Amino acid sequence: MLTSVSTVCRMLNILPMTLKGWQAALLISSPHEKGYSEPQVAQIRVVRVLTSSGDTLSDIYTLLNDSWYYRPSGWEARRQEFILQLKSGTDETRSRFLWELYSSYSPGDVRTFILLPLTDGLCQKGSDILRTRFITCLVSHINRLSQTGVEDSITLPLLDIVKTVKLHLPSFICREPSTGTRISMLNSSKRHDSGERAFWKPDTPVKSKEVL
């Protein structure tokens, strides 16, 4: 009996791209023409449990194949990597990093262990620049996910995060993903004496010296 890719994804709350990521990392084997066999599904379940720790796919491969050399990293390491992207990365590298997270872990785990803690931190003490970069990255990611046809249950929680962070910006304009990805912020006269609007778009990196 074979289980289709879509059924496996529904059972384990993962995306097809995540299965491809695990396959590329040699954690699971390729499905048969009509789906996965029972032993393959069992292995996928094992990998699903192991990725919930936040270890990289390389860490998990080492654990499964040569556990003597296994050294856990975990979600804190992934959060610090994202923070580094917010501080010194570009829109392109941030977008790629978040996409790789969704290719390695379940959407629920990424949201629970990375995005929500970062949201709390940015809302409490983050700078407007970092909040703007975070939102720009999320909106771009939502658009990209929508283009792959994922269910609303994957994208709507991300929209909720965007709305939450927007509340902590002085004056923020965000066009919803269904109508485009342009994001802009009205800067205070303290930053721009002319009082003109400053805009950030997903493909326009903010200079690192602007990090607060």
N, C-alpha and C positions, 0 to 999 in steps of 0.2 A: 504494500500500500504506500503510495506516494502522497506527500503533502505539498500543496502549491506554495509558491513564494508568498503570495498575498495572505494565505492562511497562516503561515509561520509568522509573518509580520504582525498580524492581528493578535495572535496568541501571546506574543512576547512584547508587544508595544514597541516595535522597532520599525525602521524604514527599509525599503529595498536597498537603498544606497548603503545602509549599515551592513547588511549581509554581504554586499560587494566589497566593503572595506575589510570585513573579517576574512573574506576569501582571499583578498589581495595580501593580507598579512599572514596567510597560511594557517589560520586558526580553524577554518572549516573548509570542506571540499565543495566543488562546484555541484549545483543541483543537476539531477537528471532532466531529461527533456520535459517531463511533466511534473517535476517537483523534487522534494527531498525525501529520501528513505527514512525509515524510523531511526536507524543508527545516526544518520546525519542530523535529524531533528534533535536527538539526544545530545549530540555534540554542540549544536547551536544553543541549547538550553544551558549547557555548562559555560560556554563563552559569555552568554548573556549574564549569568550570575557573576562571573569573574570581572566583567567590565563595570559592574556596579560599584566596584571599589575605586574606580577612577584611575587605575593603572593604565599606562599606555599599552597599545596592542603589542608592542615589542616586549614590554614587561610580561604580558600574559603569555606570549609565545615562549619566553624563557621559562616561565613557571611550568608550562605544560611539557616542555621538551628537555629542559636541563635545570631543574628546580634548585640545584646547588648554587647557581649564580643569580637566582632571582632576588631582586631588591625592590620592594614596593615603593611607589611614588605617591599615588592617591590623588584625591580631588583637590587638596590644598595646592599641590604642584600645578594642576591644571588651572586653578584660579589665578595663581601668580603669573602663569604664562599669559593669561588673558589680560591681566592688569598691565603687564609689560607691553602687550600689543596696544592697549589704550594709550599708554604714555608715549611710546616711541615708534609704534608701527604706522602704517599707512592704511587708508580705507581698503586697499586691495589685500594687504597682508592680514588685516583683521577679518575681512570677509572670508578669506581662504582658511584662516584658523578656525572660525566658527563652523564652516562647512566640514572641515576635517573632524571636528568634535562630533557632528551629527553623523559622520561616516564611521565613527568609532564606538559611539555610545547610544543608548536609547534617548529619544527626545526628552522623556520624563526625567531621566537622570541628569542630563545636561542642564535642564531648567532648574531642577531642585538643588543640585550641588554646585553649580557654577553661576547661572544667570541670576537666580533669586538672591544669593548672598552678595553678588556684585551690585545688584540693584539696591539692596539695603545699605551697603557701604557708600555707594555714590549718592544716594538720597540724604544720608546723614552728614557726610563730610567731603564728598567729591566736588571737584571744580566744575564749572559750567562747561568748560572745554571737554573734560572727560565724559560728562553726561551726554553732550552732543555727539561725541564720537561713538559712544555706546549705542545711542538711539539710531544713528546713521547706519551702524553695523547691523542692528537688529532689523530695521526696515528693509535694508538690502537683502538680508537673509530671508525675510518673510516673502519678498517678491520672488526670490529664487526658488524657494520651496513651493510657492503657489504655481510656478511654471512647471513643476514636476507632477502636479496633480495630487498633492498630499491632502489629507482630510483636514477640515477646519479644526478638529481637536488638536492638531499639531501647531497650527499658526495662531489661533485665537489666544492661547496663553501668552504667546510672545507679544501680541498686540496689547494685552493687559500690562505687561512689563513696560512697554513703550509709553503707555498712558500714565503709568505711575511715575516714571522718571520725568516726563514732561511737566508734571506738576511742580517740580523743583527747579525749573528753569524760569528766569524772569519773564520772558515773553517768547513763546515758542510756537512755530508754525510747522505742522507736519502734514503732508498730503498722504492720505491713506494708501496702502500698498496697491489697492485695486485701481487707483487712478494715477499712480506714479510714485517715484521714490524721492522726490525733491524734499529736502529738509532745510529749514532756515531758522535762524535765531535773530531776534532783534536785540542788538547790543545796547547797553546803557551808554549814556554820554560820557561816563567815566572811561570807557574803553575807546570810544570813538567820539571825539569832540564835535564832529559834524552831525552826530546823531543819526547817521545813515545806517541802513540795514546791512548786516554782514551775513553772507550766505555760505553754508557748507553743503556740498553735495557729495554723494557716495564716492565719486571719482576724483574728489579734490581734497588731498590730505592737508591737515592743519599743521603748520610749522611747529616743531617740537618745543621751541622756546616759548610757545603760548601755553604750555602746560602749567597749571597753577599748583 
